[in-house]
Amino acid sequence: MSELNWDTLYSEHADSYETLVSHEDYQNNLISAIQSLQPLRGSRVAEFGAGTGRITGLLAERVARLHAFDFNQAMLKVAQARQQREGWTNVSLALADSRQMPAASGWADFGIEGWAFLQIAVWHKLDWQIQLRRALSEMERAVQPGGKMILIETLGTGESLPRVEPFFRSVYDFLEAEGGFRTLELRTDYCFESMQQIQTVVVPLFGQAMLERLIKTDAGWVLPECTGIWWREVPR
């Protein structure tokens, strides 16, 4: 595949997306950060925008029950294949829009999304605040009082320190100023075994310039990635 397009990535190239994210966070910093914010054992979880199961797979073996939703059938199909392959017996995967979730109010101990709510803003730039509020309201509704809302979004691919474009920054400022979210920054670097993998998924998505950001290590070719976690409690 010589070129991938972010506009059609989720619907037409879900397998390529899964290949990309399967190489992310090779040092397992993300699950450690989530566990520092939220006890997982015995928890009931509502996951918004599950995609191909990136976060689903991290949580499945650690929580009691996980209802995961995504609005894209192609992405969900990849996640369902992972469920069958890896035996996520405590996980349900269903087709749904994050702005209108088929989840009972107060059902979950916490809600979580990974790289999905920012995408809502990107797809609805004319009224992104309205659309994002809808998704946030749905997560708050699904989570019991005192439970947490956890949002995971990018702070820069190929960056060793957080660096985001102005529109992304405006979304994050909105979450912090209006949404009352606190933040945590971490590294979730990609690690690839070969340049062929990089040429297949990294270059088509992020461009040739990313080749200059690669770091050769004993583990493989590392591409820095900065990630942010935003979280707050649902009012009691």
Contacts in CASP RR format, 6 or more apart in sequence:
PFRMAT RR
TARGET T0000
AUTHOR 0000-0000-0000
METHOD contacts of the structure
MODEL  1
MSELNWDTLYSEHADSYETLVSHEDYQNNLISAIQSLQPLRGSRVAEFGA
GTGRITGLLAERVARLHAFDFNQAMLKVAQARQQREGWTNVSLALADSRQ
MPAASGWADFGIEGWAFLQIAVWHKLDWQIQLRRALSEMERAVQPGGKMI
LIETLGTGESLPRVEPFFRSVYDFLEAEGGFRTLELRTDYCFESMQQIQT
VVVPLFGQAMLERLIKTDAGWVLPECTGIWWREVPR
1 13 0 8 1.000
1 16 0 8 1.000
1 200 0 8 1.000
1 204 0 8 1.000
2 204 0 8 1.000
3 204 0 8 1.000
4 13 0 8 1.000
4 16 0 8 1.000
4 201 0 8 1.000
4 204 0 8 1.000
4 205 0 8 1.000
6 205 0 8 1.000
9 16 0 8 1.000
9 17 0 8 1.000
9 205 0 8 1.000
10 17 0 8 1.000
10 51 0 8 1.000
10 72 0 8 1.000
10 74 0 8 1.000
10 75 0 8 1.000
11 72 0 8 1.000
11 74 0 8 1.000
11 75 0 8 1.000
12 74 0 8 1.000
14 51 0 8 1.000
14 52 0 8 1.000
14 72 0 8 1.000
14 74 0 8 1.000
14 75 0 8 1.000
14 77 0 8 1.000
14 78 0 8 1.000
15 78 0 8 1.000
16 200 0 8 1.000
16 201 0 8 1.000
16 204 0 8 1.000
17 52 0 8 1.000
17 75 0 8 1.000
17 78 0 8 1.000
18 52 0 8 1.000
18 78 0 8 1.000
19 197 0 8 1.000
19 200 0 8 1.000
19 201 0 8 1.000
20 190 0 8 1.000
20 201 0 8 1.000
20 202 0 8 1.000
20 205 0 8 1.000
21 52 0 8 1.000
21 54 0 8 1.000
23 190 0 8 1.000
23 191 0 8 1.000
23 192 0 8 1.000
23 197 0 8 1.000
24 54 0 8 1.000
24 188 0 8 1.000
24 189 0 8 1.000
24 190 0 8 1.000
24 225 0 8 1.000
25 188 0 8 1.000
25 189 0 8 1.000
25 190 0 8 1.000
25 225 0 8 1.000
25 227 0 8 1.000
26 189 0 8 1.000
26 190 0 8 1.000
26 191 0 8 1.000
26 219 0 8 1.000
26 222 0 8 1.000
27 187 0 8 1.000
27 189 0 8 1.000
29 186 0 8 1.000
29 187 0 8 1.000
29 188 0 8 1.000
30 58 0 8 1.000
30 152 0 8 1.000
30 186 0 8 1.000
30 188 0 8 1.000
30 227 0 8 1.000
31 58 0 8 1.000
31 62 0 8 1.000
33 184 0 8 1.000
33 186 0 8 1.000
33 229 0 8 1.000
34 40 0 8 1.000
34 58 0 8 1.000
34 59 0 8 1.000
34 112 0 8 1.000
34 150 0 8 1.000
34 229 0 8 1.000
35 62 0 8 1.000
37 148 0 8 1.000
37 150 0 8 1.000
37 184 0 8 1.000
37 229 0 8 1.000
37 231 0 8 1.000
38 109 0 8 1.000
38 110 0 8 1.000
38 148 0 8 1.000
38 150 0 8 1.000
38 231 0 8 1.000
40 59 0 8 1.000
40 62 0 8 1.000
40 63 0 8 1.000
41 62 0 8 1.000
41 63 0 8 1.000
41 64 0 8 1.000
42 63 0 8 1.000
42 64 0 8 1.000
42 109 0 8 1.000
43 63 0 8 1.000
43 64 0 8 1.000
43 65 0 8 1.000
43 109 0 8 1.000
43 110 0 8 1.000
44 63 0 8 1.000
44 64 0 8 1.000
44 65 0 8 1.000
44 66 0 8 1.000
44 67 0 8 1.000
44 107 0 8 1.000
44 108 0 8 1.000
44 109 0 8 1.000
45 59 0 8 1.000
45 63 0 8 1.000
45 65 0 8 1.000
45 66 0 8 1.000
45 67 0 8 1.000
45 108 0 8 1.000
45 109 0 8 1.000
45 110 0 8 1.000
45 111 0 8 1.000
45 112 0 8 1.000
46 67 0 8 1.000
46 69 0 8 1.000
46 101 0 8 1.000
46 103 0 8 1.000
46 107 0 8 1.000
46 108 0 8 1.000
46 110 0 8 1.000
46 111 0 8 1.000
46 112 0 8 1.000
46 139 0 8 1.000
46 142 0 8 1.000
46 143 0 8 1.000
47 55 0 8 1.000
47 56 0 8 1.000
47 59 0 8 1.000
47 66 0 8 1.000
47 67 0 8 1.000
47 68 0 8 1.000
47 69 0 8 1.000
47 111 0 8 1.000
47 112 0 8 1.000
47 113 0 8 1.000
48 69 0 8 1.000
48 98 0 8 1.000
48 101 0 8 1.000
48 111 0 8 1.000
48 112 0 8 1.000
48 113 0 8 1.000
48 114 0 8 1.000
48 116 0 8 1.000
48 117 0 8 1.000
48 135 0 8 1.000
48 138 0 8 1.000
48 139 0 8 1.000
49 68 0 8 1.000
49 69 0 8 1.000
49 70 0 8 1.000
49 71 0 8 1.000
49 98 0 8 1.000
49 113 0 8 1.000
49 114 0 8 1.000
49 116 0 8 1.000
50 56 0 8 1.000
50 68 0 8 1.000
50 69 0 8 1.000
50 70 0 8 1.000
50 75 0 8 1.000
50 76 0 8 1.000
50 79 0 8 1.000
50 93 0 8 1.000
50 116 0 8 1.000
51 70 0 8 1.000
51 72 0 8 1.000
51 75 0 8 1.000
51 76 0 8 1.000
51 78 0 8 1.000
51 79 0 8 1.000
51 116 0 8 1.000
52 75 0 8 1.000
52 78 0 8 1.000
52 79 0 8 1.000
52 82 0 8 1.000
53 68 0 8 1.000
53 78 0 8 1.000
53 79 0 8 1.000
53 82 0 8 1.000
54 114 0 8 1.000
54 115 0 8 1.000
55 112 0 8 1.000
55 113 0 8 1.000
55 114 0 8 1.000
55 152 0 8 1.000
56 66 0 8 1.000
56 68 0 8 1.000
56 79 0 8 1.000
56 82 0 8 1.000
56 83 0 8 1.000
56 88 0 8 1.000
56 91 0 8 1.000
56 93 0 8 1.000
57 82 0 8 1.000
57 86 0 8 1.000
57 88 0 8 1.000
59 66 0 8 1.000
59 112 0 8 1.000
60 66 0 8 1.000
60 86 0 8 1.000
60 88 0 8 1.000
60 90 0 8 1.000
60 91 0 8 1.000
63 90 0 8 1.000
64 90 0 8 1.000
65 90 0 8 1.000
66 88 0 8 1.000
66 90 0 8 1.000
66 91 0 8 1.000
66 92 0 8 1.000
67 91 0 8 1.000
67 92 0 8 1.000
67 94 0 8 1.000
67 103 0 8 1.000
67 107 0 8 1.000
67 108 0 8 1.000
68 79 0 8 1.000
68 91 0 8 1.000
68 92 0 8 1.000
68 93 0 8 1.000
68 94 0 8 1.000
69 93 0 8 1.000
69 94 0 8 1.000
69 95 0 8 1.000
69 96 0 8 1.000
69 98 0 8 1.000
69 101 0 8 1.000
69 102 0 8 1.000
69 103 0 8 1.000
70 76 0 8 1.000
70 79 0 8 1.000
70 93 0 8 1.000
70 95 0 8 1.000
70 96 0 8 1.000
70 116 0 8 1.000
71 95 0 8 1.000
71 96 0 8 1.000
71 97 0 8 1.000
71 98 0 8 1.000
73 95 0 8 1.000
76 93 0 8 1.000
76 94 0 8 1.000
76 95 0 8 1.000
79 93 0 8 1.000
80 93 0 8 1.000
82 88 0 8 1.000
83 91 0 8 1.000
83 93 0 8 1.000
94 102 0 8 1.000
96 102 0 8 1.000
98 113 0 8 1.000
98 116 0 8 1.000
98 117 0 8 1.000
98 120 0 8 1.000
98 135 0 8 1.000
98 138 0 8 1.000
98 139 0 8 1.000
99 120 0 8 1.000
99 131 0 8 1.000
99 134 0 8 1.000
99 135 0 8 1.000
99 138 0 8 1.000
100 134 0 8 1.000
100 138 0 8 1.000
101 138 0 8 1.000
101 139 0 8 1.000
101 141 0 8 1.000
101 142 0 8 1.000
103 138 0 8 1.000
103 141 0 8 1.000
103 142 0 8 1.000
104 142 0 8 1.000
105 141 0 8 1.000
105 142 0 8 1.000
106 141 0 8 1.000
106 142 0 8 1.000
106 143 0 8 1.000
106 144 0 8 1.000
106 145 0 8 1.000
107 142 0 8 1.000
107 144 0 8 1.000
108 142 0 8 1.000
108 143 0 8 1.000
108 144 0 8 1.000
108 147 0 8 1.000
109 143 0 8 1.000
109 144 0 8 1.000
109 147 0 8 1.000
110 143 0 8 1.000
110 147 0 8 1.000
110 148 0 8 1.000
110 149 0 8 1.000
110 150 0 8 1.000
111 139 0 8 1.000
111 142 0 8 1.000
111 143 0 8 1.000
111 147 0 8 1.000
111 148 0 8 1.000
111 149 0 8 1.000
111 150 0 8 1.000
112 149 0 8 1.000
112 150 0 8 1.000
112 151 0 8 1.000
112 152 0 8 1.000
113 135 0 8 1.000
113 139 0 8 1.000
113 150 0 8 1.000
113 151 0 8 1.000
113 152 0 8 1.000
114 151 0 8 1.000
114 152 0 8 1.000
114 153 0 8 1.000
115 152 0 8 1.000
115 153 0 8 1.000
115 154 0 8 1.000
117 132 0 8 1.000
117 135 0 8 1.000
117 136 0 8 1.000
117 151 0 8 1.000
117 153 0 8 1.000
118 153 0 8 1.000
118 154 0 8 1.000
118 168 0 8 1.000
118 171 0 8 1.000
120 128 0 8 1.000
120 131 0 8 1.000
120 132 0 8 1.000
120 135 0 8 1.000
121 128 0 8 1.000
121 131 0 8 1.000
121 132 0 8 1.000
121 167 0 8 1.000
121 171 0 8 1.000
122 128 0 8 1.000
122 167 0 8 1.000
124 130 0 8 1.000
124 131 0 8 1.000
125 167 0 8 1.000
128 171 0 8 1.000
129 174 0 8 1.000
132 171 0 8 1.000
132 174 0 8 1.000
136 149 0 8 1.000
136 179 0 8 1.000
139 149 0 8 1.000
140 149 0 8 1.000
140 234 0 8 1.000
143 149 0 8 1.000
143 234 0 8 1.000
144 234 0 8 1.000
145 234 0 8 1.000
145 235 0 8 1.000
145 236 0 8 1.000
146 233 0 8 1.000
146 234 0 8 1.000
146 235 0 8 1.000
146 236 0 8 1.000
147 233 0 8 1.000
147 234 0 8 1.000
148 231 0 8 1.000
148 232 0 8 1.000
148 233 0 8 1.000
148 234 0 8 1.000
149 181 0 8 1.000
149 231 0 8 1.000
149 232 0 8 1.000
149 233 0 8 1.000
149 234 0 8 1.000
150 229 0 8 1.000
150 230 0 8 1.000
150 231 0 8 1.000
151 175 0 8 1.000
151 181 0 8 1.000
151 229 0 8 1.000
151 230 0 8 1.000
151 231 0 8 1.000
152 227 0 8 1.000
152 228 0 8 1.000
152 229 0 8 1.000
152 230 0 8 1.000
153 168 0 8 1.000
153 171 0 8 1.000
153 172 0 8 1.000
153 227 0 8 1.000
153 228 0 8 1.000
153 230 0 8 1.000
154 164 0 8 1.000
154 168 0 8 1.000
154 225 0 8 1.000
154 226 0 8 1.000
154 227 0 8 1.000
154 228 0 8 1.000
155 162 0 8 1.000
155 163 0 8 1.000
155 164 0 8 1.000
155 185 0 8 1.000
155 226 0 8 1.000
155 227 0 8 1.000
155 228 0 8 1.000
156 162 0 8 1.000
156 163 0 8 1.000
156 164 0 8 1.000
156 225 0 8 1.000
156 226 0 8 1.000
157 206 0 8 1.000
157 210 0 8 1.000
157 223 0 8 1.000
157 224 0 8 1.000
157 225 0 8 1.000
158 206 0 8 1.000
158 210 0 8 1.000
158 213 0 8 1.000
158 223 0 8 1.000
158 224 0 8 1.000
158 225 0 8 1.000
159 213 0 8 1.000
159 224 0 8 1.000
159 225 0 8 1.000
159 226 0 8 1.000
160 187 0 8 1.000
160 224 0 8 1.000
160 226 0 8 1.000
161 226 0 8 1.000
162 185 0 8 1.000
162 226 0 8 1.000
162 228 0 8 1.000
163 226 0 8 1.000
164 172 0 8 1.000
172 183 0 8 1.000
172 230 0 8 1.000
175 181 0 8 1.000
175 230 0 8 1.000
176 182 0 8 1.000
176 183 0 8 1.000
176 230 0 8 1.000
179 232 0 8 1.000
180 232 0 8 1.000
181 230 0 8 1.000
181 231 0 8 1.000
181 232 0 8 1.000
182 230 0 8 1.000
182 231 0 8 1.000
182 232 0 8 1.000
183 228 0 8 1.000
183 229 0 8 1.000
183 230 0 8 1.000
184 228 0 8 1.000
184 229 0 8 1.000
184 231 0 8 1.000
185 226 0 8 1.000
185 227 0 8 1.000
185 228 0 8 1.000
185 229 0 8 1.000
186 226 0 8 1.000
186 227 0 8 1.000
186 228 0 8 1.000
186 229 0 8 1.000
187 224 0 8 1.000
187 225 0 8 1.000
187 226 0 8 1.000
187 227 0 8 1.000
188 225 0 8 1.000
188 226 0 8 1.000
188 227 0 8 1.000
189 222 0 8 1.000
189 223 0 8 1.000
189 224 0 8 1.000
189 225 0 8 1.000
190 202 0 8 1.000
190 222 0 8 1.000
190 223 0 8 1.000
190 225 0 8 1.000
191 217 0 8 1.000
191 219 0 8 1.000
191 220 0 8 1.000
191 221 0 8 1.000
191 222 0 8 1.000
191 223 0 8 1.000
192 198 0 8 1.000
192 202 0 8 1.000
192 220 0 8 1.000
192 221 0 8 1.000
192 222 0 8 1.000
192 223 0 8 1.000
193 220 0 8 1.000
193 221 0 8 1.000
194 221 0 8 1.000
195 221 0 8 1.000
198 210 0 8 1.000
198 211 0 8 1.000
198 214 0 8 1.000
198 221 0 8 1.000
198 223 0 8 1.000
202 210 0 8 1.000
202 223 0 8 1.000
203 210 0 8 1.000
203 211 0 8 1.000
210 223 0 8 1.000
213 223 0 8 1.000
213 224 0 8 1.000
214 221 0 8 1.000
214 222 0 8 1.000
214 223 0 8 1.000
215 221 0 8 1.000
215 222 0 8 1.000
215 223 0 8 1.000
215 224 0 8 1.000
216 222 0 8 1.000
END
